Amino acid sequence: MYNIPKILSDQKAFFESQKTKEVSFRLSLLKKLKSEIISNEKDIMDALYKDFKKSKFETFLSEYALVKSSLSLTIKNLKKWSKPKRIWPSILTFPSSDYIYKEPYGNVLIIAPWNYPFLLALEPLVMAVAAGNTVVLKPSELTSNTSKILTKIISNTFPKEYVKTVEGGVEVSTELLAQKWDYIFFTGSTKVGKIVAEAAAKNLTPITLELGGKSPCIIDDTVDLTLVTKRLVWGKFLNGGQTCIAPDYIIAKSEIKEQLINALKSEIIRSYGENPKKSPDLARIIDKKNTIRLQGLIENETVVFGGDIDENDHYISPTIVDEPKLDSGIMSEEIFGPLLPILTYNAFEDIENIVSYNKNPLSLYVFSNNKRFVKNCIEKFSFGGGVINDLLIQFGNHRLPFGGVGASGMGRYHGKHGFDTFTHHKPIIKRGNWMDPPFRYAPYKGKLGILKKLFKYFG
Ligand code: NAD
């Protein structure tokens, strides 16, 4: 098995050699990584299909293409991002040249989940490498085929003392967390996020936690339901409903509920056919344990559509649940599967009550053409990020920061935000010697008045 302390000490020595501080070195490896990914496209698609029958289309759109475009953006901008940034001096520093230097943290640990096993392993890895860190990546044990292809791509690209995958489950993860890292980037459940935070705190290691939560989708009565349901069915059932930013449940205006449910049923049939089990486009639940967990969530609920389950095939059909109670199982934990509860509201306070039951979701979505209603939703609730009149697409713009708040996580990444996450911003002032204002030197007698005036005008 792995000698984890040795892997880390080799990476420490490599970081100390200063090699990763050369931007040209990082760039050459990021380019190599991109070409490795391109030449392994078919194997990547096959691995995700083997892991949970994820279709090639969805793997291309929601994993492969996002990693490739993130690499392209990083390769294009890395020289600019890593240059020291000149900052205006202040009255206290003048005469001086003030800068922010971009310094890598050192040795980074990345722990990835299974649900987007390629994307969520490589996206942070690209940013960590771009910023000049060494990386140990632990992919999820539940997607073993994807883990293998990740290991192949990474070992073909990087020297192991620079970037290495360590495959395995909780034991391996626990041993990794027992080491002293300079930064830990974790994507996964809130429960394990707390374990990671505790381990990191022992060494005062900075962390990013990309966690989950129950993301609401609010729909008022000003919308075109045909368009809304197309977007809803796509956003909810993509990846078999196992998306951290999927709409977990709907809060619809009471008057439109029946119409919405009917439109959803038609759209599910249009997308996946009368028997979704036969559809090549519906991914499976990751394992039997999660299939049984999801089955339990609908056992005592009013299922108005779907609810077909085959434990052995890890299959659950797209399912609509009508008005579950707030304290029911399905409303008390992140669903992470193809079950869609529909709750209703009459007044804005009803929405507040429901959303506050599961605070700080990772995402919040609003479908409405009422600007005031949209503004209220954006400003009233605390959530990681959101979209108005669509779903999931906040992940697709690398210029926007991505991350949670409160229970859904801390920190952010994507594009330049990701580079900054893995970078210590080191302020440096280069002081001029041609002028040396005497005010700060003792004795101070008679100087306070002048100082106050200076601050009044320039402070
Ligand atoms: P998980 O927390 O069970 O596992 C994540 C990683 O942690 C895996 O690599 C796993 O091996 C490791 N791990 C599991 N138990 C551990 C323990 N006791 N100690 C140390 N390490 C441990 O999460 P998951 O089931 O892989 O992923 C689903 C969760 O991830 C959902 O809650 C989802 O919302 C969240 N998620 C969040 C984002 C985001 O970007 N915010 C993205 C994807 C998934």
Boltz pocket constraint, residues with backbone or C-beta under 6 A from the ligand:
constraints:
  - pocket:
      binder: B
      contacts: [[A, 111], [A, 112], [A, 113], [A, 114], [A, 115], [A, 116], [A, 120], [A, 138], [A, 139], [A, 140], [A, 141], [A, 168], [A, 169], [A, 170], [A, 173], [A, 174], [A, 177], [A, 187], [A, 188], [A, 189], [A, 190], [A, 191], [A, 192], [A, 193], [A, 195], [A, 209], [A, 210], [A, 211], [A, 212], [A, 213], [A, 243], [A, 244], [A, 334], [A, 336], [A, 362], [A, 404], [A, 408], [A, 409]]
      max_distance: 6.0
